[in-house]
Amino acid sequence: MKHIPGADPELVLLNHYYEELDRIALSDMTRSEINELLEKLGFYKKAQPEDQVPEEFRFSPAKDSPFKANPSSSSAPTDNASSESDAEAKRSDL
């Protein structure tokens, strides 16, 4: 979260390279609507503040994360394989 005084609240979803995926205005939403949105997007919510965050949510808690755990395979999902391989070719820092 980044608080910007005077700015309308927005949820900005980033990928693991900090590239913007989506921007959602929150100013007309209630707290419960925002909670529902986050749940729909796949964010993990702890039941209690002291609970541990599951491993698959530690690095990227939302949709389309290449870091999400996949118990059946150690590779990333293949539906975006060509675009991900292009991105990996451009970025050798990770």
C-alpha positions as CSV (number, residue, x, y, z in Angstrom):
1,M,0.0,0.0,0.0
2,K,1.2,3.5,-0.9
3,H,-0.8,6.4,0.7
4,I,-0.9,9.4,-1.6
5,P,-2.6,12.4,0.1
6,G,-5.5,13.8,-1.9
7,A,-5.5,10.9,-4.4
8,D,-8.6,8.7,-4.9
9,P,-7.9,5.2,-3.6
10,E,-7.0,2.6,-6.2
11,L,-6.0,-1.0,-6.2
12,V,-3.0,-1.4,-8.5
13,L,-2.2,-5.0,-9.4
14,L,1.4,-5.6,-10.4
15,N,3.2,-8.7,-11.8
16,H,6.4,-10.0,-10.4
17,Y,8.4,-7.5,-12.5
18,Y,6.4,-4.6,-11.0
19,E,4.6,-4.0,-14.3
20,E,1.0,-2.8,-13.9
21,L,-1.6,-5.5,-14.7
22,D,-4.8,-3.7,-13.7
23,R,-5.9,-0.5,-11.8
24,I,-9.3,-0.6,-10.0
25,A,-10.9,2.5,-8.5
26,L,-12.0,1.9,-4.9
27,S,-13.6,5.3,-3.9
28,D,-17.2,4.1,-4.6
29,M,-16.8,0.8,-2.9
30,T,-17.5,-0.2,0.7
31,R,-15.1,-2.1,2.9
32,S,-17.1,-5.3,2.4
33,E,-17.1,-4.8,-1.4
34,I,-13.4,-4.3,-1.4
35,N,-13.0,-7.5,0.7
36,E,-15.2,-9.4,-1.8
37,L,-13.1,-8.0,-4.7
38,L,-9.8,-9.1,-3.1
39,E,-11.3,-12.6,-2.5
40,K,-12.5,-12.8,-6.1
41,L,-9.0,-11.8,-7.3
42,G,-7.5,-14.6,-5.3
43,F,-5.9,-12.8,-2.4
44,Y,-5.4,-14.8,0.8
45,K,-6.9,-13.4,4.0
46,K,-5.7,-14.8,7.3
47,A,-8.4,-15.9,9.7
48,Q,-6.5,-14.4,12.7
49,P,-3.7,-11.8,12.6
50,E,-1.2,-14.2,14.2
51,D,-1.9,-17.0,11.5
52,Q,0.9,-17.8,9.1
53,V,0.5,-17.1,5.4
54,P,0.6,-20.3,3.3
55,E,3.8,-20.6,1.1
56,E,1.9,-20.2,-2.2
57,F,0.8,-16.7,-1.2
58,R,4.0,-15.4,0.3
59,F,5.5,-13.7,-2.8
60,S,2.4,-12.9,-4.9
61,P,-1.0,-13.2,-3.2
62,A,-3.1,-12.7,-6.3
63,K,-4.0,-14.2,-9.7
64,D,-1.6,-15.1,-12.5
65,S,1.4,-15.4,-10.3
66,P,4.3,-17.5,-11.6
67,F,5.3,-18.0,-8.0
68,K,2.2,-19.9,-6.9
69,A,2.8,-23.4,-5.8
70,N,1.7,-26.2,-8.1
71,P,2.0,-29.5,-6.3
72,S,1.8,-31.6,-9.5
73,S,4.6,-29.7,-11.3
74,S,7.5,-27.5,-10.5
75,S,7.0,-25.3,-13.7
76,A,4.9,-22.3,-14.2
77,P,1.4,-22.6,-15.8
78,T,1.6,-23.1,-19.6
79,D,-1.3,-21.0,-20.8
80,N,1.0,-18.0,-21.1
81,A,4.2,-19.9,-21.8
82,S,5.2,-18.0,-24.9
83,S,4.8,-14.6,-23.3
84,E,6.5,-15.7,-20.1
85,S,9.4,-17.1,-22.0
86,D,9.8,-13.9,-24.0
87,A,9.7,-11.9,-20.7
88,E,12.3,-14.3,-19.2
89,A,14.5,-13.8,-22.2
90,K,14.4,-10.1,-21.7
91,R,15.0,-10.3,-18.0
92,S,17.9,-12.4,-16.9
93,D,18.0,-10.8,-13.4
94,L,15.8,-13.3,-11.7
